[in-house]
Amino acid sequence: MIYISAIGMLNALGNTPQQIAANLRKGVAPGMREREGWLTSGKRCWLGAVEGELPAVPAALAAHNTRNNQLLLAALAQIRPTLDAAVAKYGADRVAVVMGTSTSGVDEGDEHIRGDRQQYDYRMQELGDPSRFLAHYLQLNGPAYTLSTACSSSARALISGERLIAAGLADVALVGGADSLSRMPVNGFASLESLSEDRCAPFSRDRDGISIGEGAALMLLTREPQPLALLGVGESSDAWHMSAPHPQGEGAERAIRMALQHAALTPRISVTLTCTERRRR
């Protein structure tokens, strides 16, 4: 069995897991507000940003100096003692790094093209950069790669880390990911008419879209027993549509069943609701 020994994260809700949990209970998000200058249309839009100063990328790693990697450094600082202990115990070549991202440093590339950024290296916006950066920063020699599968990227990084340990290719895996606010995806979702006109309202009957945000989360996976276990994972690829899932959720169902089988769990109740019944509830 694989366990989670440490978790670090930050987003529009807060800069630590404790802040995030507290603000989630209060129903407040300090970093979520209406902003201007992001849409090519000139309209304002609601975006969720991480508030406060982020750690600086060392000068020796200037080719990786992106906000995306700064978010990862902030999450890393929260779990660094646990990670350092694992490296000391198992060795730098037995620690894997698997990240997920959709943006990497694409906004830095955008700034460079506009002439707003002088110090630029193409590696900043490569999708593989988050794992490469962390591996160099931490001087780790184990497997290191990045996954980019849109919204599922970091979840798939978690799955890959679990499988690397299960296969004996690593003893510990640093998994997670980051996405920083970037004009390209924000305008992309705007072109799909997916952005909410107001602050988004997840699970609401009256929701009218989403609000794009940024953040980072890192987890340390290990075989050593911990209070939190990763019981089962599952994934699928139904390739139904470029931007929409299968109408009957076939891909999601396959992934859920795979995770349940992996965890040796059996669902006790199966309920199918019609669209009308869902709205009533």
Secondary structure, DSSP 8 states (H G I E B T S, - for coil): -EEEEEEEEEETTBSSHHHHHHHHHHT--TTEEEE-SSSTT---EEEE---S------GGGGGG--HHHHHHHHHHHHHHHHHHHHHHHH-GGGEEEEEE-S-TTHHHHHHHHHTS-SS--GGGG-TTHHHHHHHHHHT--S-EEEE--GGGHHHHHHHHHHHHHHTTS-SEEEEEEEE---HHHHHHHHHTT-B-SSS--TT-TT---B-EE-EEEEEEEESS--SEEE-----------SS---TT-HHHHHHHHHHHHHTT---S------HHHHHH-
